[in-house]
Structure formats: structure tokens, C-alpha cells
């Protein structure tokens, strides 16, 4: 069995990289002797932050998908669309490729991220006997893919600013855009706060 | 275990609770707020069933209330039973209290009638769904009305209920006009047990214009009035032409303003609104009379023909025409009212009803005093009644044997100026009685002595001297007329009302009354007829008016009248004879009588006035001329000498034979000649007269033939020539009545005489 820094009571300062000796028994917060930044063996309160952010993202996912995200008015006609109705419209308009991209980026990925995050956190929390390698793989995946969910919002923000031609064509963002943006940001933060080392710590217990 | 090279971290107390847990709360709150806000904005969703979906567009057709967009059609789908469509409306939450059980929805579509702005806005903005708030429990499903309910609008204003028999061309939104200004509109209508109730709304601004005296009628498009005066087009506003409209007027402005939901009657026309009366008139012959033809009183329209139909029982009996007489004229209808048909009539007696030529026949009416019972049915006159002129003036009566071309309305002329007209023409026992009206300002022209004659037509009198055409005026030629003149008398006496006169057939005959009547006895009546003229010196002085056989059957008695100026011709000693054309070798005379007819001429006497004469069979011998030199020639035979034969001097006529007679002892003929004064000097004592008539043929064995003749004229007619010897030039001229001998042959020596004798001055 390999030894961990944790086992040696060593921790590296996140700010200045100084290696310090932490007492395992100590239930107090420790500070770097050099830069006075908080030092801990693992991302401090990683799980609770992740939980909080994930739950917040989960809460916002509801309006993000239920409320209209975009209103495209062309020649005076146009209805507000939610994400899903937009995808359906695109699909019905024979734009399956774009529909697929939008669906993956706007629906599948955020939902998948949250599901994975919940799964990972539950694994850590409940010490579920799952493959640590696969869990880490999932974590890497959501960490990597997370930023691409902002694709939708970029597109919306560009459309809103560019397509502004009165009655001929006009694009307005809906309240869901805000919620959706928040979901993306919160899941990214949640993924950031999640310390994958917690997964591996389970092996030592 | 502790590596000394690795510094220990400094300890710090740990916080129990992390602020990060606020984040989910914030997120939940935010999410909840977003959802709530969206829910609020999403609005109330109701389903409305329509009969069909035409005119409804998803996402476009708005729901309007009080002119404000309060919702939209979100979806439109067929009903499950496929018999209609259901529109899903998303309405503003604000109007949620209005959407109840009894709320009514309907689709407002553009009216293709330009009936007003409410119709026009849908043309531009498209259809919209409107609703009328109701009460009751909230509901989510409604059934739309087919058309807007009668009282749809909540626009403030005075609402009036107009009762009508039929809706006519009125559409919802049609204007209500006052003085042709739209002051309201038709909001709706509904069927009643009998007729239709139309709800009109008057704008609050104009509400005061309506009171209990107001009268409403339909504004019917436009009315074209064409007549002799021109074409008059009476039109309401363009909208009212297209969509119809209601017009009202308020005669009495002092009454209190009308109350909400007041009831009025909607009349078909202004005339009816003003109150009118229908009367039934039976026309024997409704020649060309049409519905809508006007009823006129003295040329002014006071009503219309509403309808007509042939008499129910028997079409041959004519037609029953229903007339509508406008207010206030209908008050004057009573049993004395007379109706007749006016149609164009062009006849010799005048042109009447010329306006009917263009406007078509119309009914004319004569009204008398106000009040009285109105009979159920009138019978129209076949011709206009004889109208009395309603003006001050003199009315007299003319009597005549026959009417001529005078008719009612013919003018009466004085010096060719119209001063009155014929009012009545009536048949009386003695002929025709013509009632004449003379305008007051001309009444003084009529005296008791005035003479009236029929001035109609043209009077043409012609002769060799030319043709004389006489007419009073062009109008009288066409329409007939009566003229009069007033002779100057010593004591003029003004005419009085009802005075009777004789109507003479011509101007000339008016003179008869003051002329002399004479009777002439002719041995034969040939070529003497009624109308044969009596002339003196070539001028007409009278006329024969009767030719009758004598009592003894041996001749004819000719009655004639002499014009006043020629009275003096009828005296004792006057000689009358008939002038006939004469054609003869001796001369062609009176050729003009071939054209003008024979005439009677007169040579006046100098005695007392007489009325009865015996006419000569032939012209009397010429009277001894008063001027010139009268001589008597004695001849054994008359030869070819007769009256009018010229007396020639050097083949120049210087006089003529005016008479011949036998001498008292019958031994020779006395020939009376007259030498014109100018040539009187040529006759001297010793002058020789010979008969130059005929041809003088002298035949001898040795001298050959000598044929001598005077002019062709003398060859034909004969003639008397004379010559005066040179020595006699010194003699004094001969005295009147000197006697000479008429030689039968000329002596050649006489022909060589050529005395110098100065002629008298030519006169």
C-alpha cells in the first residue's frame, strides 16, 4: 500500500507551494507558515461546497429549462422558445445536426454534469463501492466539458446584440438565459471545488 | 515522524458553518422568482370554441378589450368532433376578473363596407377577438358568438333603440349623422317579434342633440334628382353611401335631452320621418307613372308615388296608386283635393308638361283649404283642373262660337305683350265661354269697348302685291292666344269684373262691330262668295259675309260689311260692280283677280248714306276725267273703238277713249276722248282725227302695194290718231268738250304736218 502525504502529515500550501506539517488530529484550520494562507490536506470543505453549488445549480436548472430562453421575432411573428422547444423546432425545421448540437450542449451536458457531480459526491459521502478509476474518468470528463455549455449563452448574447432590426427581425433573451448561465457557472464551480482525491481516500479507509 | 525541515502549519479556529450553503437558497429563491414571474407573465389561458378558424392566426390575432391588446391566440386546433375549432387564448392576468361564466367572445372581422373606423382598423391590423365581460364563476372554456352582440361596446355615449321594419342596408358601425356630421354609430341590432331593433350610440359630445322631438331616418346612399333645372345629386358622406347610415333631426330644440335607451322609430326616408300621409288615388290611365315619381303642388315636390298596382278586381279599371304626401302638406288633404297625371304633351294648343318629358310623368295635386275628412280613396282627374290664377286682377268672360286653338293657360296679349291668361274654358249653350284673367297692373287697358280676337296661328294674306304673314307671336302660333285692342272712344268706360265680350275669330272681324252692313243686289251670284272682298282704289274696305238668293229668285243679295274707315263709300249714287279678270284683244285687265279672286269694287256716290244698292253687271263707263282735255269725236261707225283705246299723236299715246255712245238722234256715234293735260295744247282748231285701227292696205296697178300700220297695239286694239296743221299752231287751244269729226281714213298730208307746239309741263 502506497503512502499518502496525508499519512505523513504533510500538506502543500495552495498559494505558495510550501510544504508544511499538519497535525492530523488537529481539528483546527491550519495556515501556511510562510504566506499565512489556509493549508489543508484536501480541498477544504470540498464536499460541502460542491454540494451547495450542485444543489444551487439543480435548483436553477428548473427555470432554465422551463422558461423561454430566446424570442426570435421575424416579420412580427415569433414566439418565445424554451431550450427544449427550440431544439424541437430546429429538428422539425430539418436542422437535425444543429438540433443535436444544441441539445447536447444545452440539455444533455448540463444535466449529465449535475448527475455525475451528484454521483461523485454520493460516492464520497456514502463511501459507495464504485470503481475509483471510472469515477475519476467521469470527473475529468465533466471538468473538461463544463465550459462548453456556455456555447449557448455565447450564441444568445451575440444574436441579441447583432439581430436588432425592429419588426423585420429581433432577438430577445428570456429569463431562462440567466438561469441557464447560472447553472453552467455553478456546475463548473462545483466541479472545481470537488476534490477528486477524496475518491481515492476511500481506498485507505 | 515530524520532519523538522517542514514547518508546521499554524492553527486557527475553524468556522462551523460555511456561507456557501446560502448559494442553494439563493438559487432556489431565484429560480422560484423566475418561475413566478413567468407564470404571471404567461397569463390566463382560456379555450374558446369558434365555428371556424378563418381569420384567426395563432400568435397573431390579439384579444382586444377597450381597444387595448390584452391577450393573444396561442393555439388553434380542431375540435375532437371536427366540427369547429378551439382557440387557446392567453389573456393578461389583469383581466382575470372579467373572464367569467357569462363572458362572451367573438371575432371582429373587417367589414367590407368601410362603415367606419372600427371596421377600418381591422383592415390594417387584422382581425381580433373581442369579448364582453360577464359575471358568474370563473371558467376556462367558452363558445364564441357568431357575430358581435348588440350591445358590445362599453364606449360611453347615449344609447337609443330605433325600431324599424327591416334592417335594410345598415351595418354595425354605420354612422349616425346629424347635419351630415357623424355623431355616433350603429352599435348593433337585434330581431324583435316584429321588425328589428337597432341600437345606436350617440357620442357624449353630441348627446344633447337628441330629445323627444328627434326623428330618425335612413340615410340612403345618394339621391339623384334630374329635371329641367339640371341634375341635383344629394349624397351623404361616402361612408353612409357605402354602409348606409341613420340621420336624425331635432325640430324642437327646447325639449329635455333624451334619456338612455330611449326608443325611437326609424323611418325609411326623411319625408316619412317628418310625418307623411299616404293616400290612395285611382288613375284611369297610369301612363308611365312609376314608383318614386314625384307628387307636385304647383311644380314643387310635396310627395312621392310609393307604389302602384292595377286595380285588384279589374285591371281595365285603371290603377290604384299610393301616394305619400309629405308634411306639412298632408294636413291640407281633404275631399276637395284633386289629383291628376302630368305627362308631356305637345300639341297645337301648347306645350305642357315639358318637365315630365325628362323626369317622367308625375302626379300633380291641387290642395284647397286645410282640414276636412280625407276620403279613403281619390279618383284622379283625367286632365288638369281649370285653375284660377291666384293673383289680383280682372276676370272677364269671352264668348265665342268655337274655341279655336285657345286653351287653358293661353296668354292674353295687348300690343303683343302678355297681360293675362285664359283661366277656364267651358262649353255653354251658345258656344264656348272663355274665362280670362287680366293681371291687375294691366286691367286698366281693358275697357268696355275693348275688342278681343283669337290671335292664334298665322294669318297669311297674299296677292300679286306680295304675301303678308301676320302672327301675334311665336308663342301664339304654338300655344294659341287671345289679343285685344281698345278703340279710342269719346267716353272710355273701364271694364268690370265678369264683363262679357265677344271673342272674334280674327283681328279684322273685331272691326265688324263698328262697320256698316250693306246689301248689294247682283243679277248673278257667280264668283261671289262669303269672304269676297270689297275694294276701293285697290284697298280692301270690306268683305262679303253672306250671299243669298233674292226673294224673287231673280238675283242674289250679297250682304257685306264695310270697315269703319270706308263707311263713306255707301252713299246714294254709289256704284258697286264685280271685278273679274278680262282677257281680250282689247286688253287684259284685272289680272290680279286670277290670283286673289274676284272682288267687288265701288265708285262712291255723293248722296246720303244708304245701305242697299243694286250692283252693276259690268263696270260703269269711265267717268269723265276731271283733268285733261275732254273732246267729243263724231264718227259714222264706232269701228273698233272702245273704252281705253289710246289716242295717239305721232304714234305717242297722249290720251284715251273713255266712253262712246250713240248721238241723241242716233245718226252717228259720239266718242269721248280725254287728252292728258300735258298734251292738251296739241289739239287746235283744225286738228284732224282719224281712226288708226287696223291695217291700211293700198293696192294699185302701178304703184304696187302700200301697207301701212300703226303700232301692233293699235293694230290689235284699235286707236285714234290726230294731227294738227302748222298754221294752227298760232290758234288758241280748243275748249273743253269741243267736237271734232273722226275720219275713217288718214290723208297723207296730215302725216306731214309738224307744227311747233310747246307741251304743257309734265306733272
Boltz contact constraints between the chains, C-beta under 6 A:
constraints:
  - contact:
      token1: [A, 19]
      token2: [B, 6]
      max_distance: 6.0
  - contact:
      token1: [A, 20]
      token2: [B, 6]
      max_distance: 6.0
  - contact:
      token1: [A, 20]
      token2: [B, 7]
      max_distance: 6.0
  - contact:
      token1: [A, 20]
      token2: [B, 9]
      max_distance: 6.0
  - contact:
      token1: [A, 21]
      token2: [B, 2]
      max_distance: 6.0
  - contact:
      token1: [A, 21]
      token2: [B, 6]
      max_distance: 6.0
  - contact:
      token1: [A, 21]
      token2: [B, 8]
      max_distance: 6.0
  - contact:
      token1: [A, 22]
      token2: [B, 9]
      max_distance: 6.0
  - contact:
      token1: [A, 26]
      token2: [B, 11]
      max_distance: 6.0
  - contact:
      token1: [A, 28]
      token2: [B, 11]
      max_distance: 6.0
  - contact:
      token1: [A, 28]
      token2: [B, 12]
      max_distance: 6.0
  - contact:
      token1: [A, 28]
      token2: [B, 13]
      max_distance: 6.0
  - contact:
      token1: [A, 28]
      token2: [B, 14]
      max_distance: 6.0
  - contact:
      token1: [A, 29]
      token2: [B, 12]
      max_distance: 6.0
  - contact:
      token1: [A, 29]
      token2: [B, 14]
      max_distance: 6.0
  - contact:
      token1: [A, 30]
      token2: [B, 9]
      max_distance: 6.0
  - contact:
      token1: [A, 30]
      token2: [B, 11]
      max_distance: 6.0
  - contact:
      token1: [A, 31]
      token2: [B, 9]
      max_distance: 6.0
  - contact:
      token1: [A, 31]
      token2: [B, 10]
      max_distance: 6.0
  - contact:
      token1: [A, 31]
      token2: [B, 12]
      max_distance: 6.0
  - contact:
      token1: [A, 33]
      token2: [B, 7]
      max_distance: 6.0
  - contact:
      token1: [A, 39]
      token2: [B, 9]
      max_distance: 6.0
  - contact:
      token1: [A, 45]
      token2: [B, 18]
      max_distance: 6.0
  - contact:
      token1: [A, 48]
      token2: [B, 18]
      max_distance: 6.0
  - contact:
      token1: [A, 49]
      token2: [B, 20]
      max_distance: 6.0
  - contact:
      token1: [A, 52]
      token2: [B, 20]
      max_distance: 6.0
  - contact:
      token1: [A, 52]
      token2: [B, 21]
      max_distance: 6.0
  - contact:
      token1: [A, 52]
      token2: [B, 23]
      max_distance: 6.0
  - contact:
      token1: [A, 52]
      token2: [B, 24]
      max_distance: 6.0
  - contact:
      token1: [A, 55]
      token2: [B, 24]
      max_distance: 6.0
  - contact:
      token1: [A, 56]
      token2: [B, 23]
      max_distance: 6.0
  - contact:
      token1: [A, 56]
      token2: [B, 24]
      max_distance: 6.0
  - contact:
      token1: [A, 56]
      token2: [B, 27]
      max_distance: 6.0
  - contact:
      token1: [A, 59]
      token2: [B, 27]
      max_distance: 6.0
  - contact:
      token1: [A, 59]
      token2: [B, 28]
      max_distance: 6.0
  - contact:
      token1: [A, 59]
      token2: [B, 31]
      max_distance: 6.0
  - contact:
      token1: [A, 60]
      token2: [B, 27]
      max_distance: 6.0
  - contact:
      token1: [A, 60]
      token2: [B, 31]
      max_distance: 6.0
  - contact:
      token1: [A, 62]
      token2: [B, 31]
      max_distance: 6.0
  - contact:
      token1: [A, 63]
      token2: [B, 31]
      max_distance: 6.0
  - contact:
      token1: [A, 63]
      token2: [B, 34]
      max_distance: 6.0
  - contact:
      token1: [A, 63]
      token2: [B, 35]
      max_distance: 6.0
  - contact:
      token1: [A, 67]
      token2: [B, 34]
      max_distance: 6.0
  - contact:
      token1: [A, 67]
      token2: [B, 38]
      max_distance: 6.0
  - contact:
      token1: [A, 79]
      token2: [B, 59]
      max_distance: 6.0
  - contact:
      token1: [A, 175]
      token2: [B, 34]
      max_distance: 6.0
  - contact:
      token1: [A, 179]
      token2: [B, 34]
      max_distance: 6.0
